[in-house]
Amino acid sequence: MGWEIRNGRRYYYQKRRVGRRVVSEYVGGGFMGEAAAVLDEAARLDRVHEVEEFRELKSGDKARDEQIDNLIASIEDAIRAGLEQMGFHRHKRQWRRKHGRI
């Protein structure tokens, strides 16, 4: 999106993708072009702000994910200790009963 100079005058065009091509749409010059440029800039700033908010939310998720991972690890440790005490062992990521035990 932006201003283009044609025959010494400024015109505002909006670019958009149609399939694999980029198509220019004439918006206007003068007041109409200025208004469209302001609206496009406001929309761009809104998108930037949304991306920043999403990144902040996602960074907060890291601490929560770490807590969940620690909880899962402690549960797996408890299960492993219980199964080993009952006479099981790991074989190719499967819990199996040791031979000779019922």
BAPA-615935 format. One record per residue (C-alpha): residue in three letters; y, z, x. Coordinates in steps of 0.1 Angstrom, whole numbers, plus 2048, in hexadecimal, padded with zeros to 3 digits. Layout:
   aa  north   up  east
  ALA      Y    Z     X
...
***
This chain:
   aa  north   up  east
  MET    800  800   800
  GLY    822  7F9   80D
  TRP    841  7E5   810
  GLU    841  7C1   81A
  ILE    85E  7AC   824
  ARG    85E  789   815
  ASN    87C  771   818
  GLY    891  78E   825
  ARG    88B  7A5   807
  ARG    874  7C3   804
  TYR    858  7C4   7EB
  TYR    83F  7E0   7E4
  TYR    81A  7D6   7E2
  GLN    7FC  7EB   7DA
  LYS    7DB  7E2   7EB
  ARG    7BA  7E8   7DB
  ARG    796  7DD   7E3
  VAL    783  7C6   7CC
  GLY    760  7C2   7D9
  ARG    764  7B9   7FD
  ARG    787  7AC   7FB
  VAL    7A9  7BD   7FB
  VAL    7C0  7B2   7E0
  SER    7E6  7B7   7E1
  GLU    7F7  7BE   7C0
  TYR    81D  7B9   7BD
  VAL    82E  7D8   7AF
  GLY    852  7CF   7B3
  GLY    871  7D1   7C9
  GLY    890  7E7   7C6
  PHE    88D  804   7AE
  MET    86A  7FC   7A2
  GLY    85D  7F9   7C5
  GLU    86D  81A   7CF
  ALA    85F  82C   7B1
  ALA    83C  81E   7B7
  ALA    83E  828   7DC
  VAL    848  84C   7D3
  LEU    82B  84E   7BA
  ASP    812  841   7D3
  GLU    81E  859   7EE
  ALA    81B  876   7D5
  ALA    7F7  86B   7CC
  ARG    7EF  869   7F1
  LEU    7FC  88C   7F8
  ASP    7E8  899   7DB
  ARG    7C8  88A   7EA
  VAL    7D0  899   80C
  HIS    7D6  8BB   7FB
  GLU    7B4  8B8   7E9
  VAL    7A2  8B0   809
  GLU    7B2  8CE   81A
  GLU    7A8  8E5   7FE
  PHE    784  8D8   7FF
  ARG    782  8DE   824
  GLU    78F  902   820
  LEU    775  908   805
  LYS    75A  8F9   81A
  SER    763  90F   838
  GLY    760  92E   822
  ASP    73D  922   819
  LYS    732  925   83E
  ALA    734  94A   83D
  ARG    721  94C   81C
  ASP    707  933   829
  GLU    702  949   848
  GLN    6FC  968   832
  ILE    6E3  955   81E
  ASP    6D1  948   83D
  ASN    6CF  96C   84A
  LEU    6C1  978   829
  ILE    6A7  95C   829
  ALA    69D  965   84D
  SER    699  98A   844
  ILE    683  981   826
  GLU    66E  96A   83B
  ASP    669  985   855
  ALA    65E  99E   83A
  ILE    645  985   82C
  ARG    638  97D   84E
  ALA    633  9A1   857
  GLY    621  9A8   835
  LEU    60A  98A   838
  GLU    601  992   85D
  GLN    5F9  9B6   853
  MET    5E2  9A8   838
  GLY    5CF  993   852
  PHE    5DF  971   84E
  HIS    5EC  95A   86A
  ARG    601  93A   86C
  HIS    5EF  91A   872
  LYS    604  8FA   872
  ARG    61F  90B   85C
  GLN    605  918   843
  TRP    5FA  93C   83E
  ARG    5D4  93F   841
  ARG    5BC  95C   840
  LYS    5AC  965   861
  HIS    587  95E   864
  GLY    570  97B   85B
  ARG    589  98D   845
  ILE    588  98D   81F
***
